[in-house]
Amino acid sequence: MTSISQAACIGGGVIGGAWAARFLLAGIDVNMFDPHPEAERIVGEVLANAERAYAMLTMAPLPPKGKITFCKSVEEAVEGADWIQESVPERLELKLDVITQIDAAAHPKALIGSSTSGLMPTDLQRDMKHPERMFVAHPYNPVYLLPLAELVGGQKTSAETLKAAQEKLAPIGMKGVIIKKEIEAFVGDRLLEAVWREGLWLIHDDICDTETLDDVIRYSFGMRWAQMGMFETYRIAGGEAGMHHFLAQFGPCLSWPWTKLTDVVDLDDALVDKIAAQSDAQSGARGIRELERIRDENLVGIMQALKGGDAGRGWGAGKILAEFEKHLWAQGGVRSGAKQATPDHAAPLRLIDTQVSAAWVDYNGHMTEHRYLQVFGDTSDALLRLIGVDFAYVEAGQSYYTVETHIRHLGEARLGQRLYSTLQILASDEKRIRFFSTIFNAETDEALATAEQLMLHVDSKAGKSIPAPTEVLARLAAITEAHAELPLPEGVGRSVGQKR
Ligand SMILES: NC(=O)c1ccc[n+]([C@@H]2O[C@H](COP(=O)([O-])OP(=O)(O)OC[C@H]3O[C@@H](n4cnc5c(N)ncnc54)[C@H](O)[C@@H]3O)[C@@H](O)[C@H]2O)c1
């Protein structure tokens, strides 16, 4: 996959901040320019929510987080960037001014995407010297979770630009969909606008309130849309008789008074007040950041459920998530913030540095049980990478499987607690590795949990244990010999319930 090596975000509001989070969590450095005096705080809050969401979204090894730099000008921000994303307010004159500045300062081959919700790319590229590399990349909020970007070219955009943009979005977990012809509001916002206009009439005419309208969407076709969209859903609605039958059945509705779409409601003060009051009654008890977190948790749940769709091959947004995870595993990156093991084997290997995220704590405010196992799992994965058992190795059909684990809980880890883990090999032979890992509180070096584990080298297809290849055994033996000199850690060989 072709990757973005350096990104620039011009505008860091709702959308620009979330684009930055998407890039940073994929390990890409971001230069941000936004004249807002509180831009740094706002982007920081979006990034914190995004990190929380990713901790729930995936167990795949995220690369170390990219670095964000707040710049003083467009020129400074675009320097060295090969993807520049413009996300300033939706005003043509302002966008033209900003895009002209980007065009003048950026590398001529850098891709320039605009987040506009509906302006035509031909208008946006009007004054550019290198308009062929400019296009619309219209995302959906929250950009760090929803994978879609509508890619729309203007009259001067080259076909290669759209192809390159599509390729560069895949490694950051996004799906770039190329729209064949430019049109105001593209495809997504055209559809949303139709439903929005109809919704305004329904409130205006007192057919229902905002909460009932939202219930109608989320308890029914909203769920269908999330996984199959419109046409695939209706194909099923046609039953065995198929799409022809469906169209024949519902076609006549087009001439019935089922819509007010052609007649636009007057969004006067009275209607605005009415909608705002109903919305306050519906959602006013919760703050925006809280609603964002609830939304993120729900979206993560939906995407994870869809990852298991179509018999585990993934479906819709879940398929994109599965592909993103495969890419992360192939990269063999280490979990965000993790350190590479020291080549010095004369001490237990320090393998993982991490932090207890909000997704890891239970109703007591403590790190929940299975997250300990996750950190121990990340620790043994890091050992495997160290001895050459990486994604390609596993794909080729061999791996180490964990066959036994004994965890002791010694202390508490709370939300935000920084942790690190160490691993000491107790014994190894051509098929087995027996080892002892410890999770520590990074501030006090207090041991919080230990795990004694046994892994077995297997031929995954045959489903039986086999000796590991000599290169792997040689790397493993070097560590095992060095660790044989270390004292046995306290707690080795304990059985459950044994007195201390
Ligand atoms: N909000 C959405 O749901 C959504 C979804 C998709 C696309 N978009 C599009 O994304 C773009 C940004 O929308 P938003 O919702 O993030 O708006 P926003 O008001 O939250 O953010 C705009 C940011 O641009 C900054 N800005 C203003 N002038 C600037 C300049 N000259 N240079 C750099 N930064 C400047 C502002 O300080 C602000 O932080 C718009 O084109 C919008 O149509 C929005």
The ligand as an SDF file (V2000), in Angstrom:
LIG
                    3D

 44 48  0  0  0  0  0  0  0  0999 V2000
  -18.9790   19.2120   10.4850 N   0  0  0  0  0  0  0  0  0  0  0  0
  -19.2450   18.2160    9.6640 C   0  0  0  0  0  0  0  0  0  0  0  0
  -19.9850   17.2860   10.0150 O   0  0  0  0  0  0  0  0  0  0  0  0
  -18.6060   18.1560    8.3000 C   0  0  0  0  0  0  0  0  0  0  0  0
  -18.5970   16.9290    7.6070 C   0  0  0  0  0  0  0  0  0  0  0  0
  -17.9240   16.8300    6.3910 C   0  0  0  0  0  0  0  0  0  0  0  0
  -17.3120   17.9540    5.8440 C   0  0  0  0  0  0  0  0  0  0  0  0
  -17.3460   19.1570    6.5150 N   0  0  0  0  0  0  0  0  0  0  0  0
  -16.6530   20.2960    5.8990 C   0  0  0  0  0  0  0  0  0  0  0  0
  -15.4110   20.4830    6.5730 O   0  0  0  0  0  0  0  0  0  0  0  0
  -15.0340   21.8550    6.5320 C   0  0  0  0  0  0  0  0  0  0  0  0
  -14.7770   22.3370    7.9570 C   0  0  0  0  0  0  0  0  0  0  0  0
  -15.9690   22.1870    8.7100 O   0  0  0  0  0  0  0  0  0  0  0  0
  -15.9610   22.0660   10.3100 P   0  0  0  0  0  0  0  0  0  0  0  0
  -17.2830   21.4840   10.6760 O   0  0  0  0  0  0  0  0  0  0  0  0
  -14.7160   21.4060   10.7690 O   0  0  0  0  0  0  0  0  0  0  0  0
  -15.9530   23.6140   10.7170 O   0  0  0  0  0  0  0  0  0  0  0  0
  -15.3700   24.2690   12.0660 P   0  0  0  0  0  0  0  0  0  0  0  0
  -15.9450   25.6380   12.1340 O   0  0  0  0  0  0  0  0  0  0  0  0
  -15.5390   23.3330   13.2210 O   0  0  0  0  0  0  0  0  0  0  0  0
  -13.7970   24.3620   11.7790 O   0  0  0  0  0  0  0  0  0  0  0  0
  -13.2320   25.2640   10.8560 C   0  0  0  0  0  0  0  0  0  0  0  0
  -11.8530   25.6340   11.3740 C   0  0  0  0  0  0  0  0  0  0  0  0
  -11.1740   26.3840   10.3790 O   0  0  0  0  0  0  0  0  0  0  0  0
  -10.4190   27.3860   11.0430 C   0  0  0  0  0  0  0  0  0  0  0  0
  -10.0780   28.4520   10.1030 N   0  0  0  0  0  0  0  0  0  0  0  0
  -10.7810   29.5660    9.7730 C   0  0  0  0  0  0  0  0  0  0  0  0
  -10.0950   30.2720    8.8590 N   0  0  0  0  0  0  0  0  0  0  0  0
   -8.9340   29.6160    8.6120 C   0  0  0  0  0  0  0  0  0  0  0  0
   -7.8120   29.8690    7.7700 C   0  0  0  0  0  0  0  0  0  0  0  0
   -7.7510   30.9350    6.9870 N   0  0  0  0  0  0  0  0  0  0  0  0
   -6.8000   28.9710    7.7710 N   0  0  0  0  0  0  0  0  0  0  0  0
   -6.8400   27.8730    8.5650 C   0  0  0  0  0  0  0  0  0  0  0  0
   -7.8820   27.5890    9.3840 N   0  0  0  0  0  0  0  0  0  0  0  0
   -8.9100   28.4590    9.3930 C   0  0  0  0  0  0  0  0  0  0  0  0
  -11.3030   27.8190   12.1860 C   0  0  0  0  0  0  0  0  0  0  0  0
  -10.5410   28.4700   13.2140 O   0  0  0  0  0  0  0  0  0  0  0  0
  -11.9130   26.5100   12.6310 C   0  0  0  0  0  0  0  0  0  0  0  0
  -11.1520   25.8970   13.6620 O   0  0  0  0  0  0  0  0  0  0  0  0
  -16.1720   22.5820    5.8340 C   0  0  0  0  0  0  0  0  0  0  0  0
  -15.8600   22.7240    4.4790 O   0  0  0  0  0  0  0  0  0  0  0  0
  -17.3530   21.6470    6.0140 C   0  0  0  0  0  0  0  0  0  0  0  0
  -18.3190   21.7870    5.0030 O   0  0  0  0  0  0  0  0  0  0  0  0
  -17.9590   19.2770    7.7410 C   0  0  0  0  0  0  0  0  0  0  0  0
  1  2  1  0
  2  3  2  0
  2  4  1  0
  4  5  1  0
  4 44  2  0
  5  6  2  0
  6  7  1  0
  7  8  2  0
  8  9  1  0
  8 44  1  0
  9 10  1  0
  9 42  1  0
 10 11  1  0
 11 12  1  0
 11 40  1  0
 12 13  1  0
 13 14  1  0
 14 15  2  0
 14 16  1  0
 14 17  1  0
 17 18  1  0
 18 19  2  0
 18 20  1  0
 18 21  1  0
 21 22  1  0
 22 23  1  0
 23 24  1  0
 23 38  1  0
 24 25  1  0
 25 26  1  0
 25 36  1  0
 26 27  1  0
 26 35  1  0
 27 28  2  0
 28 29  1  0
 29 30  1  0
 29 35  2  0
 30 31  1  0
 30 32  2  0
 32 33  1  0
 33 34  2  0
 34 35  1  0
 36 37  1  0
 36 38  1  0
 38 39  1  0
 40 41  1  0
 40 42  1  0
 42 43  1  0
M  CHG  2   8   1  16  -1
M  END
$$$$
